[in-house]
Amino acid sequence: MNESEDILQFYPFSSLIDPSFWHIVSEKKLSVYRLNETAIDIFGMYRNDEAKNLPPLAAFSYDSLNEYYYMLTLSKTHFFLLSAPSSESGSYPMFGKLIIYNTLEAFRNANKKELLQSFGEKLWQRMNDAKECTNITELLSQFLLIAFADLKKYHYHYWFAFPVFQYPQSSVLQSIAALKNVWTKEQLSEFQTKISQTPESKKAYFLTFVNDETNEVSIHPFEDYKLLEKKCGQVFFSFADPCPNPKYPGWPLRNFLTLIVLKYKLEICSILSFRLQRNDCSESLLFEVKLVYKEESKCPPCIGWEKNEKQKLGAKFVDLSSTFDPKRLAESAVDLNLKLMRWRLVPSLDLQKISETKCLLLGAGTLGCNVARCLLAWGVKNITFVDNGKVSFSNPVRQSLYEFNDCLERGKPKAEAAADGLKRIYPSANAKSVVLTIPMPGHPVSSTMINEVENDVLTLEQLIESHDCVFLLMDTRESRWLPTVICQSKRKLVINAALGFDTYLVQRHGIQASKAFQSSAKDDRLGCYFCNDVVAPGDSTKNRTLDQECTVTRPGVSYLAAGLAAELMVSVIQHPLGANAPANYTTDDDDPFAESCLGIVPHQIRGFLSQFNQLMPVSKAFDCCTACSSQVVEAYETKGFDFLLQVFKDTDHLETYTSK
């Protein structure tokens, strides 16, 4: 080697293991692997767009032991199941073996050198087999993981090896240079375009060809080298480089150079270290490498055991006893999808505001159960159910929080069963229940029941006061009147959902301005559920046949309405103006308050399943509304329960306040 030549150095991988990986290891060790210590197929991934201050990372997660994902990855049909679907996702698969020892002594006493050499000999044999080059990613991106799992203490001992050969001897002939300092802007742009059009399974290792006459850049598979060699231009052996360091290429290049020598017996080759920084490839590296080729009758020494935290060759250890509580695992898993939204799709999404929102669900039937499930998926943890019914045998198939056992012994109270069902799904949910009958207009109160009804009203007032958003999900129209009035008085966000046989309505109520602004500000608030009524709500339960007593609706309607109700609430609280967000049904680029970070914030959503159609009308508050008008709210605030008692007795009493 000449003095002007520098030995080529490589930046090794560092393993990055998500705690969920050890969770699935524990599950499978108990139920599948048991005492079996044979090697298990496993896969991980690395990226070539890591931040500059990070080492090359080999990442492993819950899906690394998923046999279905492994086969998809191996078959190269769609290995990007673990990453973003973008063609420039920057993720590449790694294939390996996992050996789980049954005792800590067996793990410690395993002959690591012999184990890795045995692994390397199989890899060496495959590299010398010309047929193996058809799946170069699976051939070169290999790893070995040995581990011991103490399932009583949730302690894990493990050691990764990323096997490479001490062959060939390689040195840098030219200084390593950034692509932007060598190629023209046109070439960079062309390379970026061509690489984005390259199938994902061909982007880990490939050839880049630069035509000397036209300066055109093209991408080719590794097997095309002999064809390109005859053309007028320069061939770059290219690989997705997980190393962001500007001075050194990453670990995958070592096996790539070995394969280049074995297959093409080159002494000098040009390397393109393909890197992405914010989807920009200009930081990729170019350099020439001198290779010392010699015939090897047997497998050369294989190295690659990872260093531990002390930068010494040795196993790593992780104690997950504090994080492996099932409830904590569920919490982290529930938040995963929401946090991923913020990565690329909705960076300004305020997850804390959603999780802290206290939701009151009036009605624990079909709508109540489904709304609660949707809220839970959004990270809402504080949910209170209010209902006075009991679970019947017809409920569990339509109402998703109930089971058959809830129907036994004359039925469990719906509010309690719903809260219990929510906690079974997600133990960390702060689900509460209140068995309560909501007083209604047109439903007279006998003298013996006055005190009980007054207590019910007081309980409802306290519930609404202590929550941020109230969902009206009851069966009858008149049962929504009192909560509407109280919410207007307390200026609470109301989301209303109602079902027909094949129709649904999802609506948010407008909130009146505070008293300080009522006299000077024009009332432009949105209408409530009752604003389009021409008469006051009355008793709708009299003289009803069985099909009228039950909510007869197409099964899918409630899921549509419940999902939209939850989504509407989230969109409202993400809007800069919150509950005062203006209603719209189209985007307006000139209006900063036209939409939230999640899109538009409609007033009403009316769906018609028979036509698979949906409308989003907007209506302003009616100044003579029997529920939200200022005169009704003022009567409630000044006269209190006496006013309500009159309305319960005779709905015509409302018209004395609302008639002009």
C-alpha positions, 0 to 999 in steps of 0.5 A, a space after each residue: 500500500 502506498 503512503 498516499 493511500 488511507 485504509 478505508 474505515 467503516 462506521 459500525 451499526 448501533 442497535 436500537 430496540 423498542 421495548 415492544 420488541 422484548 414484549 413479543 419476545 416474552 410472549 413467544 418464549 412462553 407460548 411458542 419457543 419454550 425450551 427451543 434454542 434453535 435460531 429464529 428468523 427475525 428482521 429489522 431495518 436501518 435508515 439512510 436519512 438519520 440526523 447527523 449527530 446519530 450513529 448508524 442505527 439498526 432498529 428492531 420493534 414489535 414487528 421484527 418477530 412477525 413471521 408474516 411480515 418477515 415473509 413479505 420482506 423476504 419476498 421483496 413484495 412490500 417490505 416497507 410495512 414498517 415504515 412510511 409508504 413514501 418512495 423516499 422513506 429511507 428504510 431498508 430491511 435487515 435479515 437475521 437470526 435470533 437465538 434465545 438461551 434458556 439460562 443466563 449461564 448458557 448465554 454467557 458461556 456460548 462461544 461467541 467467536 465460533 458462533 459468529 464464524 459459523 454464521 459467516 461461513 454460511 454467508 461466505 458460501 452464499 456470496 460465492 454462489 452466483 445465483 445468490 446475487 439475485 437477492 442482494 439485499 437479503 444476502 448482504 444485510 445480515 445480523 445475529 442476535 443472541 439473548 437471554 430473557 428473565 421473564 420473572 424480573 423482565 431483565 434481558 441480556 443480549 448481544 448483536 453481531 453484524 457479520 462482515 469479513 476481514 476481506 478484502 483489504 481496502 484503501 481510499 485512493 481519493 479523498 471522500 467528497 460530498 456528491 454536491 461538490 462533484 456533480 452538477 445540480 442537473 446530475 443531482 436532480 436527475 439522480 434524485 428523480 431516478 432513485 425515487 422511481 427505483 423499486 424499494 427492494 432495489 435501492 439498498 445496493 445498486 449501480 449508478 452509471 454516469 454517461 461521459 458523453 451526455 452526463 446522464 445519470 441512470 440507476 441499474 441493478 448490481 447484476 448489470 455491471 458487465 454490461 455497463 463496463 463496456 459503455 462510455 462512462 463511469 460506474 459507481 457501486 452504490 449502497 444506502 448508507 445509514 452513516 451520516 458521518 461525512 468522513 466514513 461510510 457505513 457498515 453495509 459497505 464492507 460486505 458489499 466490497 467483499 461481494 464486488 471482489 468475489 463476483 467481479 475481481 476488481 482492483 479499483 472501484 468507485 463508490 457512491 454512498 447514498 444518503 438522504 437529508 430531508 429528502 436531499 441526496 446532495 450529502 451522499 459521498 463519492 470515493 474510489 477504493 483500491 481492493 486487494 484481491 486474492 483467492 481464498 480457499 476457505 472463509 476468512 475471519 468473520 467479525 462484527 460483534 457490537 460494542 456495549 455502552 462502555 465501548 467494549 466488546 460485551 453483551 448489553 443489558 436492559 431492565 424493563 421491570 418498570 415499563 413492562 406492566 401491561 397497563 403501561 405497555 397499553 398506554 405506550 401502544 395507544 399513543 403510538 398512532 397518535 404520535 406518528 401523526 405528528 411526525 409528518 402528517 399533522 405536526 401541529 396536532 395538540 395531543 395533550 389538549 385531546 387527552 386532557 379533554 373531559 367528555 360527558 356522554 349522555 346516553 350509553 346506547 349504540 351511539 354512546 358505546 361507539 363514540 366512547 371507542 372513537 374517543 379512546 382511539 384519539 387518546 381521550 382518557 376521561 369519559 363519563 357515561 350517563 344513562 338510566 337503562 339496563 343492558 338487554 339481550 338485544 344490546 351486545 350485538 349492536 352496542 360495542 361495549 357490552 357482552 352477553 354476561 351484562 344482560 344476565 340477572 335482569 341486566 346490568 345498568 348501562 352506564 356502569 357496564 359501558 364504563 367497565 367495558 371501556 376499562 377492559 379495553 383500556 385499563 388506564 381509561 378514567 371511565 366513570 358512570 352515573 345512573 341518572 334519569 334526565 327530566 324532559 319537557 312534557 313529562 310532568 313531575 308528581 309531587 312525590 317526585 319533585 325532590 328526586 327530580 330536583 336532585 337529578 337536575 343538580 347532578 346533571 348541572 354538576 356533571 356538565 360543569 365538570 366536563 369540557 365537552 358534552 355529547 347528546 346521544 339519547 333516544 328521544 328528542 326532548 331528553 336533549 332539551 335540558 342538557 342543551 339549556 344547561 350547556 348554553 348557560 355554562 358555555 360548554 361545547 356540545 356535540 349532538 348525534 341522532 339516528 334515523 333508519 338510514 339517516 344520521 345527524 351530527 351537529 355542534 351547538 354554537 356557544 353564546 358570547 359571555 355576558 360582557 359582550 352580549 349587549 354589544 356583539 351581534 349574535 352570530 353563533 351557530 344553531 342548536 338541535 332545536 333551532 329549526 323547530 316550530 314547536 316546543 319539544 314534548 312527550 314523544 313516547 306516548 302511544 308508540 308501537 314496539 318498532 317506534 319505541 326502539 331505535 330501528 336503524 341500519 347497523 352501520 349508521 351508528 358507526 358512521 355517526 359516532 365516528 363523525 361525532 368524535 372527529 368533529 369534537 377533535 377538530 373543534 378543540 384543535 381549531 385556534 378559536 376552539 368552540 367558537 370556530 366558524 363553520 365551513 364546508 370548503 377550505 379558504 386559503 385566505 382565511 387563517 381561521 377557516 379550518 383546524 390543523 385537521 381540516 374544516 370544522 363543519 356545523 352539521 353533517 347530515 348523512 343519507 345511507 340510502 343514497 350514500 350521500 352526505 351534506 354539511 349545512 350551516 344554520 345560525 341560531 334562532 333568536 326564538 329557539 326553545 332551548 338556546 335563545 337568550 330569553 330561555 337561558 336567562 329564565 333558567 338562570 334566574 328562576 332555576 328549578 321552578 322554571 324547569 318544573 313548569 316546562 316539565 309539566 307543560 311545554 307550552 310554558 316555553 312559548 311564553 318566553 319565545 313567542 314574538 
